[in-house]
Amino acid sequence: MHNHVTITYCTQCRWMLRADWMGQELLTTFEEELDELSLRPGTGGVFEVEANGQLVWSRKENGRFPEITELKQVVRDVIAPDKGLGHADRKEK
C-alpha cells in the first residue's frame, strides 16, 4: 500500500513553517511506513492534514492546531494502526 500524507496550509497566514515542521516530524516518526508527504498551499485560514485521502485534522473543525503527539496518533491510526509511538502514545483507558 502507498501511504501518503498531505498537509494543506494557508499561505496568507504564513503557516508554511508550521506545516513543514509537522511534516518533518511525521516523516521521522513514520520513516518505514510513509511513502510520500506533500505540502499543499491554500488560503482562507486552512490547515488540514489528510492521511491516505482521509481528513484526520482540520483546524477549522477542531478550532486549533494539533499538538504534535495527537497529530502523530491520528496519522498512525490510518497508515500504521499497529505501530506503537512510545511515550507519545495515548494512554489506554
Phi and psi restraints in degrees (range 20) as a CNS / XPLOR table:
assign (resid 1 and name C) (resid 2 and name N)
       (resid 2 and name CA) (resid 2 and name C) 1.0 -93.5 20.0 2
assign (resid 2 and name N) (resid 2 and name CA)
       (resid 2 and name C) (resid 3 and name N) 1.0 105.1 20.0 2
assign (resid 2 and name C) (resid 3 and name N)
       (resid 3 and name CA) (resid 3 and name C) 1.0 -90.9 20.0 2
assign (resid 3 and name N) (resid 3 and name CA)
       (resid 3 and name C) (resid 4 and name N) 1.0 128.7 20.0 2
assign (resid 3 and name C) (resid 4 and name N)
       (resid 4 and name CA) (resid 4 and name C) 1.0 -140.8 20.0 2
assign (resid 4 and name N) (resid 4 and name CA)
       (resid 4 and name C) (resid 5 and name N) 1.0 149.5 20.0 2
assign (resid 4 and name C) (resid 5 and name N)
       (resid 5 and name CA) (resid 5 and name C) 1.0 -124.9 20.0 2
assign (resid 5 and name N) (resid 5 and name CA)
       (resid 5 and name C) (resid 6 and name N) 1.0 138.7 20.0 2
assign (resid 5 and name C) (resid 6 and name N)
       (resid 6 and name CA) (resid 6 and name C) 1.0 -124.3 20.0 2
assign (resid 6 and name N) (resid 6 and name CA)
       (resid 6 and name C) (resid 7 and name N) 1.0 129.0 20.0 2
assign (resid 6 and name C) (resid 7 and name N)
       (resid 7 and name CA) (resid 7 and name C) 1.0 -112.0 20.0 2
assign (resid 7 and name N) (resid 7 and name CA)
       (resid 7 and name C) (resid 8 and name N) 1.0 116.9 20.0 2
assign (resid 7 and name C) (resid 8 and name N)
       (resid 8 and name CA) (resid 8 and name C) 1.0 -100.9 20.0 2
assign (resid 8 and name N) (resid 8 and name CA)
       (resid 8 and name C) (resid 9 and name N) 1.0 125.4 20.0 2
assign (resid 8 and name C) (resid 9 and name N)
       (resid 9 and name CA) (resid 9 and name C) 1.0 -130.1 20.0 2
assign (resid 9 and name N) (resid 9 and name CA)
       (resid 9 and name C) (resid 10 and name N) 1.0 156.6 20.0 2
assign (resid 9 and name C) (resid 10 and name N)
       (resid 10 and name CA) (resid 10 and name C) 1.0 -85.7 20.0 2
assign (resid 10 and name N) (resid 10 and name CA)
       (resid 10 and name C) (resid 11 and name N) 1.0 120.6 20.0 2
assign (resid 10 and name C) (resid 11 and name N)
       (resid 11 and name CA) (resid 11 and name C) 1.0 -73.3 20.0 2
assign (resid 11 and name N) (resid 11 and name CA)
       (resid 11 and name C) (resid 12 and name N) 1.0 -32.6 20.0 2
assign (resid 11 and name C) (resid 12 and name N)
       (resid 12 and name CA) (resid 12 and name C) 1.0 -64.4 20.0 2
assign (resid 12 and name N) (resid 12 and name CA)
       (resid 12 and name C) (resid 13 and name N) 1.0 -31.6 20.0 2
assign (resid 12 and name C) (resid 13 and name N)
       (resid 13 and name CA) (resid 13 and name C) 1.0 -88.5 20.0 2
assign (resid 13 and name N) (resid 13 and name CA)
       (resid 13 and name C) (resid 14 and name N) 1.0 -4.4 20.0 2
assign (resid 13 and name C) (resid 14 and name N)
       (resid 14 and name CA) (resid 14 and name C) 1.0 62.6 20.0 2
assign (resid 14 and name N) (resid 14 and name CA)
       (resid 14 and name C) (resid 15 and name N) 1.0 46.1 20.0 2
assign (resid 14 and name C) (resid 15 and name N)
       (resid 15 and name CA) (resid 15 and name C) 1.0 -98.1 20.0 2
assign (resid 15 and name N) (resid 15 and name CA)
       (resid 15 and name C) (resid 16 and name N) 1.0 13.0 20.0 2
assign (resid 15 and name C) (resid 16 and name N)
       (resid 16 and name CA) (resid 16 and name C) 1.0 -62.8 20.0 2
assign (resid 16 and name N) (resid 16 and name CA)
       (resid 16 and name C) (resid 17 and name N) 1.0 -42.2 20.0 2
assign (resid 16 and name C) (resid 17 and name N)
       (resid 17 and name CA) (resid 17 and name C) 1.0 -63.4 20.0 2
assign (resid 17 and name N) (resid 17 and name CA)
       (resid 17 and name C) (resid 18 and name N) 1.0 -39.0 20.0 2
assign (resid 17 and name C) (resid 18 and name N)
       (resid 18 and name CA) (resid 18 and name C) 1.0 -64.3 20.0 2
assign (resid 18 and name N) (resid 18 and name CA)
       (resid 18 and name C) (resid 19 and name N) 1.0 -45.0 20.0 2
assign (resid 18 and name C) (resid 19 and name N)
       (resid 19 and name CA) (resid 19 and name C) 1.0 -63.2 20.0 2
assign (resid 19 and name N) (resid 19 and name CA)
       (resid 19 and name C) (resid 20 and name N) 1.0 -41.4 20.0 2
assign (resid 19 and name C) (resid 20 and name N)
       (resid 20 and name CA) (resid 20 and name C) 1.0 -63.2 20.0 2
assign (resid 20 and name N) (resid 20 and name CA)
       (resid 20 and name C) (resid 21 and name N) 1.0 -46.5 20.0 2
assign (resid 20 and name C) (resid 21 and name N)
       (resid 21 and name CA) (resid 21 and name C) 1.0 -62.1 20.0 2
assign (resid 21 and name N) (resid 21 and name CA)
       (resid 21 and name C) (resid 22 and name N) 1.0 -45.3 20.0 2
assign (resid 21 and name C) (resid 22 and name N)
       (resid 22 and name CA) (resid 22 and name C) 1.0 -64.0 20.0 2
assign (resid 22 and name N) (resid 22 and name CA)
       (resid 22 and name C) (resid 23 and name N) 1.0 -38.1 20.0 2
assign (resid 22 and name C) (resid 23 and name N)
       (resid 23 and name CA) (resid 23 and name C) 1.0 -62.0 20.0 2
assign (resid 23 and name N) (resid 23 and name CA)
       (resid 23 and name C) (resid 24 and name N) 1.0 -42.7 20.0 2
assign (resid 23 and name C) (resid 24 and name N)
       (resid 24 and name CA) (resid 24 and name C) 1.0 -62.3 20.0 2
assign (resid 24 and name N) (resid 24 and name CA)
       (resid 24 and name C) (resid 25 and name N) 1.0 -41.9 20.0 2
assign (resid 24 and name C) (resid 25 and name N)
       (resid 25 and name CA) (resid 25 and name C) 1.0 -61.4 20.0 2
assign (resid 25 and name N) (resid 25 and name CA)
       (resid 25 and name C) (resid 26 and name N) 1.0 -42.8 20.0 2
assign (resid 25 and name C) (resid 26 and name N)
       (resid 26 and name CA) (resid 26 and name C) 1.0 -67.5 20.0 2
assign (resid 26 and name N) (resid 26 and name CA)
       (resid 26 and name C) (resid 27 and name N) 1.0 -41.4 20.0 2
assign (resid 26 and name C) (resid 27 and name N)
       (resid 27 and name CA) (resid 27 and name C) 1.0 -63.4 20.0 2
assign (resid 27 and name N) (resid 27 and name CA)
       (resid 27 and name C) (resid 28 and name N) 1.0 -36.7 20.0 2
assign (resid 27 and name C) (resid 28 and name N)
       (resid 28 and name CA) (resid 28 and name C) 1.0 -71.0 20.0 2
assign (resid 28 and name N) (resid 28 and name CA)
       (resid 28 and name C) (resid 29 and name N) 1.0 -45.2 20.0 2
assign (resid 28 and name C) (resid 29 and name N)
       (resid 29 and name CA) (resid 29 and name C) 1.0 -68.0 20.0 2
assign (resid 29 and name N) (resid 29 and name CA)
       (resid 29 and name C) (resid 30 and name N) 1.0 -39.1 20.0 2
assign (resid 29 and name C) (resid 30 and name N)
       (resid 30 and name CA) (resid 30 and name C) 1.0 -112.2 20.0 2
assign (resid 30 and name N) (resid 30 and name CA)
       (resid 30 and name C) (resid 31 and name N) 1.0 41.4 20.0 2
assign (resid 30 and name C) (resid 31 and name N)
       (resid 31 and name CA) (resid 31 and name C) 1.0 -62.1 20.0 2
assign (resid 31 and name N) (resid 31 and name CA)
       (resid 31 and name C) (resid 32 and name N) 1.0 -29.0 20.0 2
assign (resid 31 and name C) (resid 32 and name N)
       (resid 32 and name CA) (resid 32 and name C) 1.0 -85.2 20.0 2
assign (resid 32 and name N) (resid 32 and name CA)
       (resid 32 and name C) (resid 33 and name N) 1.0 -29.6 20.0 2
assign (resid 32 and name C) (resid 33 and name N)
       (resid 33 and name CA) (resid 33 and name C) 1.0 -96.7 20.0 2
assign (resid 33 and name N) (resid 33 and name CA)
       (resid 33 and name C) (resid 34 and name N) 1.0 -29.3 20.0 2
assign (resid 33 and name C) (resid 34 and name N)
       (resid 34 and name CA) (resid 34 and name C) 1.0 -91.9 20.0 2
assign (resid 34 and name N) (resid 34 and name CA)
       (resid 34 and name C) (resid 35 and name N) 1.0 126.1 20.0 2
assign (resid 34 and name C) (resid 35 and name N)
       (resid 35 and name CA) (resid 35 and name C) 1.0 -94.2 20.0 2
assign (resid 35 and name N) (resid 35 and name CA)
       (resid 35 and name C) (resid 36 and name N) 1.0 -25.2 20.0 2
assign (resid 35 and name C) (resid 36 and name N)
       (resid 36 and name CA) (resid 36 and name C) 1.0 -157.9 20.0 2
assign (resid 36 and name N) (resid 36 and name CA)
       (resid 36 and name C) (resid 37 and name N) 1.0 142.2 20.0 2
assign (resid 36 and name C) (resid 37 and name N)
       (resid 37 and name CA) (resid 37 and name C) 1.0 -135.0 20.0 2
assign (resid 37 and name N) (resid 37 and name CA)
       (resid 37 and name C) (resid 38 and name N) 1.0 129.1 20.0 2
assign (resid 37 and name C) (resid 38 and name N)
       (resid 38 and name CA) (resid 38 and name C) 1.0 -120.8 20.0 2
assign (resid 38 and name N) (resid 38 and name CA)
       (resid 38 and name C) (resid 39 and name N) 1.0 142.0 20.0 2
assign (resid 38 and name C) (resid 39 and name N)
       (resid 39 and name CA) (resid 39 and name C) 1.0 -106.7 20.0 2
assign (resid 39 and name N) (resid 39 and name CA)
       (resid 39 and name C) (resid 40 and name N) 1.0 123.2 20.0 2
assign (resid 39 and name C) (resid 40 and name N)
       (resid 40 and name CA) (resid 40 and name C) 1.0 -116.7 20.0 2
assign (resid 40 and name N) (resid 40 and name CA)
       (resid 40 and name C) (resid 41 and name N) 1.0 115.2 20.0 2
assign (resid 40 and name C) (resid 41 and name N)
       (resid 41 and name CA) (resid 41 and name C) 1.0 -66.9 20.0 2
assign (resid 41 and name N) (resid 41 and name CA)
       (resid 41 and name C) (resid 42 and name N) 1.0 141.1 20.0 2
assign (resid 41 and name C) (resid 42 and name N)
       (resid 42 and name CA) (resid 42 and name C) 1.0 -142.3 20.0 2
assign (resid 42 and name N) (resid 42 and name CA)
       (resid 42 and name C) (resid 43 and name N) 1.0 -171.7 20.0 2
assign (resid 42 and name C) (resid 43 and name N)
       (resid 43 and name CA) (resid 43 and name C) 1.0 -140.3 20.0 2
assign (resid 43 and name N) (resid 43 and name CA)
       (resid 43 and name C) (resid 44 and name N) 1.0 176.6 20.0 2
assign (resid 43 and name C) (resid 44 and name N)
       (resid 44 and name CA) (resid 44 and name C) 1.0 75.6 20.0 2
assign (resid 44 and name N) (resid 44 and name CA)
       (resid 44 and name C) (resid 45 and name N) 1.0 25.6 20.0 2
assign (resid 44 and name C) (resid 45 and name N)
       (resid 45 and name CA) (resid 45 and name C) 1.0 79.3 20.0 2
assign (resid 45 and name N) (resid 45 and name CA)
       (resid 45 and name C) (resid 46 and name N) 1.0 18.2 20.0 2
assign (resid 45 and name C) (resid 46 and name N)
       (resid 46 and name CA) (resid 46 and name C) 1.0 -75.1 20.0 2
assign (resid 46 and name N) (resid 46 and name CA)
       (resid 46 and name C) (resid 47 and name N) 1.0 137.8 20.0 2
assign (resid 46 and name C) (resid 47 and name N)
       (resid 47 and name CA) (resid 47 and name C) 1.0 -150.1 20.0 2
assign (resid 47 and name N) (resid 47 and name CA)
       (resid 47 and name C) (resid 48 and name N) 1.0 101.4 20.0 2
assign (resid 47 and name C) (resid 48 and name N)
       (resid 48 and name CA) (resid 48 and name C) 1.0 -131.5 20.0 2
assign (resid 48 and name N) (resid 48 and name CA)
       (resid 48 and name C) (resid 49 and name N) 1.0 146.2 20.0 2
assign (resid 48 and name C) (resid 49 and name N)
       (resid 49 and name CA) (resid 49 and name C) 1.0 -123.5 20.0 2
assign (resid 49 and name N) (resid 49 and name CA)
       (resid 49 and name C) (resid 50 and name N) 1.0 127.1 20.0 2
assign (resid 49 and name C) (resid 50 and name N)
       (resid 50 and name CA) (resid 50 and name C) 1.0 -117.1 20.0 2
assign (resid 50 and name N) (resid 50 and name CA)
       (resid 50 and name C) (resid 51 and name N) 1.0 138.7 20.0 2
assign (resid 50 and name C) (resid 51 and name N)
       (resid 51 and name CA) (resid 51 and name C) 1.0 -119.8 20.0 2
assign (resid 51 and name N) (resid 51 and name CA)
       (resid 51 and name C) (resid 52 and name N) 1.0 119.9 20.0 2
assign (resid 51 and name C) (resid 52 and name N)
       (resid 52 and name CA) (resid 52 and name C) 1.0 51.1 20.0 2
assign (resid 52 and name N) (resid 52 and name CA)
       (resid 52 and name C) (resid 53 and name N) 1.0 40.7 20.0 2
assign (resid 52 and name C) (resid 53 and name N)
       (resid 53 and name CA) (resid 53 and name C) 1.0 82.0 20.0 2
assign (resid 53 and name N) (resid 53 and name CA)
       (resid 53 and name C) (resid 54 and name N) 1.0 -1.7 20.0 2
assign (resid 53 and name C) (resid 54 and name N)
       (resid 54 and name CA) (resid 54 and name C) 1.0 -102.1 20.0 2
assign (resid 54 and name N) (resid 54 and name CA)
       (resid 54 and name C) (resid 55 and name N) 1.0 126.3 20.0 2
assign (resid 54 and name C) (resid 55 and name N)
       (resid 55 and name CA) (resid 55 and name C) 1.0 -67.5 20.0 2
assign (resid 55 and name N) (resid 55 and name CA)
       (resid 55 and name C) (resid 56 and name N) 1.0 118.9 20.0 2
assign (resid 55 and name C) (resid 56 and name N)
       (resid 56 and name CA) (resid 56 and name C) 1.0 -111.1 20.0 2
assign (resid 56 and name N) (resid 56 and name CA)
       (resid 56 and name C) (resid 57 and name N) 1.0 -17.0 20.0 2
assign (resid 56 and name C) (resid 57 and name N)
       (resid 57 and name CA) (resid 57 and name C) 1.0 -152.6 20.0 2
assign (resid 57 and name N) (resid 57 and name CA)
       (resid 57 and name C) (resid 58 and name N) 1.0 133.3 20.0 2
assign (resid 57 and name C) (resid 58 and name N)
       (resid 58 and name CA) (resid 58 and name C) 1.0 -133.8 20.0 2
assign (resid 58 and name N) (resid 58 and name CA)
       (resid 58 and name C) (resid 59 and name N) 1.0 120.3 20.0 2
assign (resid 58 and name C) (resid 59 and name N)
       (resid 59 and name CA) (resid 59 and name C) 1.0 -59.7 20.0 2
assign (resid 59 and name N) (resid 59 and name CA)
       (resid 59 and name C) (resid 60 and name N) 1.0 -37.8 20.0 2
assign (resid 59 and name C) (resid 60 and name N)
       (resid 60 and name CA) (resid 60 and name C) 1.0 -64.6 20.0 2
assign (resid 60 and name N) (resid 60 and name CA)
       (resid 60 and name C) (resid 61 and name N) 1.0 -45.9 20.0 2
assign (resid 60 and name C) (resid 61 and name N)
       (resid 61 and name CA) (resid 61 and name C) 1.0 -70.8 20.0 2
assign (resid 61 and name N) (resid 61 and name CA)
       (resid 61 and name C) (resid 62 and name N) 1.0 -39.6 20.0 2
assign (resid 61 and name C) (resid 62 and name N)
       (resid 62 and name CA) (resid 62 and name C) 1.0 -88.4 20.0 2
assign (resid 62 and name N) (resid 62 and name CA)
       (resid 62 and name C) (resid 63 and name N) 1.0 -15.3 20.0 2
assign (resid 62 and name C) (resid 63 and name N)
       (resid 63 and name CA) (resid 63 and name C) 1.0 77.3 20.0 2
assign (resid 63 and name N) (resid 63 and name CA)
       (resid 63 and name C) (resid 64 and name N) 1.0 11.2 20.0 2
assign (resid 63 and name C) (resid 64 and name N)
       (resid 64 and name CA) (resid 64 and name C) 1.0 -168.4 20.0 2
assign (resid 64 and name N) (resid 64 and name CA)
       (resid 64 and name C) (resid 65 and name N) 1.0 170.2 20.0 2
assign (resid 64 and name C) (resid 65 and name N)
       (resid 65 and name CA) (resid 65 and name C) 1.0 -79.2 20.0 2
assign (resid 65 and name N) (resid 65 and name CA)
       (resid 65 and name C) (resid 66 and name N) 1.0 154.4 20.0 2
assign (resid 65 and name C) (resid 66 and name N)
       (resid 66 and name CA) (resid 66 and name C) 1.0 -76.9 20.0 2
assign (resid 66 and name N) (resid 66 and name CA)
       (resid 66 and name C) (resid 67 and name N) 1.0 149.5 20.0 2
assign (resid 66 and name C) (resid 67 and name N)
       (resid 67 and name CA) (resid 67 and name C) 1.0 -70.3 20.0 2
assign (resid 67 and name N) (resid 67 and name CA)
       (resid 67 and name C) (resid 68 and name N) 1.0 150.5 20.0 2
assign (resid 67 and name C) (resid 68 and name N)
       (resid 68 and name CA) (resid 68 and name C) 1.0 -62.9 20.0 2
assign (resid 68 and name N) (resid 68 and name CA)
       (resid 68 and name C) (resid 69 and name N) 1.0 -34.9 20.0 2
assign (resid 68 and name C) (resid 69 and name N)
       (resid 69 and name CA) (resid 69 and name C) 1.0 -66.6 20.0 2
assign (resid 69 and name N) (resid 69 and name CA)
       (resid 69 and name C) (resid 70 and name N) 1.0 -40.0 20.0 2
assign (resid 69 and name C) (resid 70 and name N)
       (resid 70 and name CA) (resid 70 and name C) 1.0 -72.4 20.0 2
assign (resid 70 and name N) (resid 70 and name CA)
       (resid 70 and name C) (resid 71 and name N) 1.0 -30.6 20.0 2
assign (resid 70 and name C) (resid 71 and name N)
       (resid 71 and name CA) (resid 71 and name C) 1.0 -65.0 20.0 2
assign (resid 71 and name N) (resid 71 and name CA)
       (resid 71 and name C) (resid 72 and name N) 1.0 -43.7 20.0 2
assign (resid 71 and name C) (resid 72 and name N)
       (resid 72 and name CA) (resid 72 and name C) 1.0 -61.2 20.0 2
assign (resid 72 and name N) (resid 72 and name CA)
       (resid 72 and name C) (resid 73 and name N) 1.0 -37.3 20.0 2
assign (resid 72 and name C) (resid 73 and name N)
       (resid 73 and name CA) (resid 73 and name C) 1.0 -66.0 20.0 2
assign (resid 73 and name N) (resid 73 and name CA)
       (resid 73 and name C) (resid 74 and name N) 1.0 -45.7 20.0 2
assign (resid 73 and name C) (resid 74 and name N)
       (resid 74 and name CA) (resid 74 and name C) 1.0 -71.4 20.0 2
assign (resid 74 and name N) (resid 74 and name CA)
       (resid 74 and name C) (resid 75 and name N) 1.0 -33.2 20.0 2
assign (resid 74 and name C) (resid 75 and name N)
       (resid 75 and name CA) (resid 75 and name C) 1.0 -68.4 20.0 2
assign (resid 75 and name N) (resid 75 and name CA)
       (resid 75 and name C) (resid 76 and name N) 1.0 -45.4 20.0 2
assign (resid 75 and name C) (resid 76 and name N)
       (resid 76 and name CA) (resid 76 and name C) 1.0 -56.0 20.0 2
assign (resid 76 and name N) (resid 76 and name CA)
       (resid 76 and name C) (resid 77 and name N) 1.0 -42.0 20.0 2
assign (resid 76 and name C) (resid 77 and name N)
       (resid 77 and name CA) (resid 77 and name C) 1.0 -59.3 20.0 2
assign (resid 77 and name N) (resid 77 and name CA)
       (resid 77 and name C) (resid 78 and name N) 1.0 -25.5 20.0 2
assign (resid 77 and name C) (resid 78 and name N)
       (resid 78 and name CA) (resid 78 and name C) 1.0 -93.2 20.0 2
assign (resid 78 and name N) (resid 78 and name CA)
       (resid 78 and name C) (resid 79 and name N) 1.0 -47.8 20.0 2
assign (resid 78 and name C) (resid 79 and name N)
       (resid 79 and name CA) (resid 79 and name C) 1.0 -93.2 20.0 2
assign (resid 79 and name N) (resid 79 and name CA)
       (resid 79 and name C) (resid 80 and name N) 1.0 -24.2 20.0 2
assign (resid 79 and name C) (resid 80 and name N)
       (resid 80 and name CA) (resid 80 and name C) 1.0 -153.9 20.0 2
assign (resid 80 and name N) (resid 80 and name CA)
       (resid 80 and name C) (resid 81 and name N) 1.0 67.0 20.0 2
assign (resid 80 and name C) (resid 81 and name N)
       (resid 81 and name CA) (resid 81 and name C) 1.0 -58.5 20.0 2
assign (resid 81 and name N) (resid 81 and name CA)
       (resid 81 and name C) (resid 82 and name N) 1.0 -22.1 20.0 2
assign (resid 81 and name C) (resid 82 and name N)
       (resid 82 and name CA) (resid 82 and name C) 1.0 -91.6 20.0 2
assign (resid 82 and name N) (resid 82 and name CA)
       (resid 82 and name C) (resid 83 and name N) 1.0 -4.1 20.0 2
assign (resid 82 and name C) (resid 83 and name N)
       (resid 83 and name CA) (resid 83 and name C) 1.0 -76.8 20.0 2
assign (resid 83 and name N) (resid 83 and name CA)
       (resid 83 and name C) (resid 84 and name N) 1.0 129.8 20.0 2
assign (resid 83 and name C) (resid 84 and name N)
       (resid 84 and name CA) (resid 84 and name C) 1.0 -82.8 20.0 2
assign (resid 84 and name N) (resid 84 and name CA)
       (resid 84 and name C) (resid 85 and name N) 1.0 147.2 20.0 2
assign (resid 84 and name C) (resid 85 and name N)
       (resid 85 and name CA) (resid 85 and name C) 1.0 -111.3 20.0 2
assign (resid 85 and name N) (resid 85 and name CA)
       (resid 85 and name C) (resid 86 and name N) 1.0 18.0 20.0 2
assign (resid 85 and name C) (resid 86 and name N)
       (resid 86 and name CA) (resid 86 and name C) 1.0 62.3 20.0 2
assign (resid 86 and name N) (resid 86 and name CA)
       (resid 86 and name C) (resid 87 and name N) 1.0 -137.1 20.0 2
assign (resid 86 and name C) (resid 87 and name N)
       (resid 87 and name CA) (resid 87 and name C) 1.0 -67.0 20.0 2
assign (resid 87 and name N) (resid 87 and name CA)
       (resid 87 and name C) (resid 88 and name N) 1.0 -18.1 20.0 2
assign (resid 87 and name C) (resid 88 and name N)
       (resid 88 and name CA) (resid 88 and name C) 1.0 -83.9 20.0 2
assign (resid 88 and name N) (resid 88 and name CA)
       (resid 88 and name C) (resid 89 and name N) 1.0 -3.6 20.0 2
assign (resid 88 and name C) (resid 89 and name N)
       (resid 89 and name CA) (resid 89 and name C) 1.0 -74.0 20.0 2
assign (resid 89 and name N) (resid 89 and name CA)
       (resid 89 and name C) (resid 90 and name N) 1.0 150.7 20.0 2
assign (resid 89 and name C) (resid 90 and name N)
       (resid 90 and name CA) (resid 90 and name C) 1.0 -67.0 20.0 2
assign (resid 90 and name N) (resid 90 and name CA)
       (resid 90 and name C) (resid 91 and name N) 1.0 146.9 20.0 2
assign (resid 90 and name C) (resid 91 and name N)
       (resid 91 and name CA) (resid 91 and name C) 1.0 -74.5 20.0 2
assign (resid 91 and name N) (resid 91 and name CA)
       (resid 91 and name C) (resid 92 and name N) 1.0 140.8 20.0 2
assign (resid 91 and name C) (resid 92 and name N)
       (resid 92 and name CA) (resid 92 and name C) 1.0 -69.4 20.0 2
assign (resid 92 and name N) (resid 92 and name CA)
       (resid 92 and name C) (resid 93 and name N) 1.0 142.1 20.0 2
